Amino acid sequence: MHTLRTALICCVLSVMTLCSIVAPVWTAEEYGVTLDEVKKHKAFFDDPRPIFTDLSFKKIMPPEEYSKVTYDVEAMKKSWAEVVGLRAPEVVGKIAPEIKPGTYRYQDKEKYPFKELMWPMLYERFKPGGPPFFGNFSEIKVIPTRQYYWALPIAEATKKNTGQTKLDDQGYLLPDSYLGGYPFPKPSGERKAEQIMYNWEKRYYGGENLFIMGKTTGFRKDLSIDHDGAYNMYVVRLQGRVLQQPFGWYDNRAQQSREYKAFVVKHLAPRDMFGTSVSLVSYVDPDHLDSWMVYVNVLRRIRKMSASDTQDPVGQWDIIYEDQQAFNQKLSPNRYPYKKQVITEREYLVPFATLDGSPYISSKGMEMCGFEFERRPTYVVELTQLDKNYIYSKRVLYIDQETFMIYHGEYYDQKGRLYRTLDPIQYFNPEMGLFFEYYWLCWDHLDMHSTYGRNYNFHAPWVGRNQTDLRSLINVAK
């Protein structure tokens, strides 16, 4: 017995040594960036400092890593325009053309037809800050529409694989037909809505290995704060990898199990949520239900989430698990299927974080300050839920025609009432050709509650299986 125990210990030590040899070179700590460090460069409220100048990716990432994920800007613009068949600046400006680039105050709503250019809730928020919801804006800066694009390898993979991805006769993705890039760069035909939604599902949001640090604040209807939270999130793409090695499938397990992506969210605050973590492994097959697991800190147990559990609120935020990033629900013919349709295609005025990250939220009235608004060509997709047991009767998503990013989501309850809305406000890195979620704003229109979140996230080559599978949840419990 003693000999066997010694042999087992030696075996474990050998494996640990081997793991230390093949472990990624860079870690979050070696980048020198923590949530406290982010706060030093930009406070949560009343701070107009340009965080993406002071704490830019180029400054925090080792030069050899940064060079691997940056490309020639003009080459990216040219290639992506060929992929999608449009440049946004050339297709907007037809609605309310009298609204030109410049600064406008909320009083200008009476002088200019902003109502024609904004989705209803955005128009309603164009006023001074105050109850019942945070996130109004008394002043906006309209800028000329920019051309956006994805990283050169994403464009090249999309070109190479155009026409390869297929849908079945019900409009669901044939899993083995998707190889990488955006599956339907020019959505068309009777399955246009489905094609748009699969472009979103296969998004390269923040790249393929992503580390996110986030902070959240919740507001009652009188704008008093009732929640102050923080979290880390680790994301790894497992299929269709084109930006960094390994290309294609992440590993043999991903290929054999047909896994698409994995992530883990670890709550750091408030104190009663500390340690609670949620993991997701998503599968490429529409019939294969995604695997959701949660480590519950008060129980010190890991449990598998059922199909209905993913409709639970995330912490004290005004979203459910399947609302993350505006829409994170699996498109499935068996589990809460939708009727999908494009209800309009037109331009809207959309808020963006500036390229330097200087926008902020004012503690006076909880107003949005310093954000830039630009005209964007937009699909409006309506997803009508066919199963009355689901929390929402329908979702309405505003999706960019040039990038396939979601800018606004509306979620209606089973009585047809507007229940929740969510706006992910993007930061765009021109050298990388990638979008990162900077702010996310969400509102509960029934409980009259709202949540404001701010992220700092970056390409993180060390994020992989060890940070995103069941073992990472077990480590939380130790």
Secondary structure, DSSP 8 states (H G I E B T S, - for coil): -HHHHHHHHHHHHHHHHHHHHHS-S--HHHHT--HHHHHHHS-SSS----HHHHT-HHHHS-HHHHHHT---HHHHHHHHHHHHT--HHHH---SSTT--SEEEEGGGGGTS-HHHHS-HHHHHT-S--BTTBS---SEEEE---------HHHHHHHHHHTTT--B-TTS-B-GGG--SS-S-SS--STTHHHHHHHHHHT--TT-SEEEEEEEEEEE-TT--EEEEEEEEEEEEE-SSB-SSSS-BSSSHHHHHHTEEEEEEEEEEESGGGTT-EEEEEEESSTTS--EEEEEETTTTEEEE--TTGGGSB-TTSSSBGGGGGG------SSSS-EEEEEEEEEEEEEEE--TT---EE-SSTT-EES-EEEEEEEEEEEEEES-TTSSEEEEEEEEETTT--EEEEEEEETTS-EEEEEEEEEEEETTTTEEEEEEEEEEETTTTEEEEEEEEEEE-TT-SHHHHSHHHHHHHH-
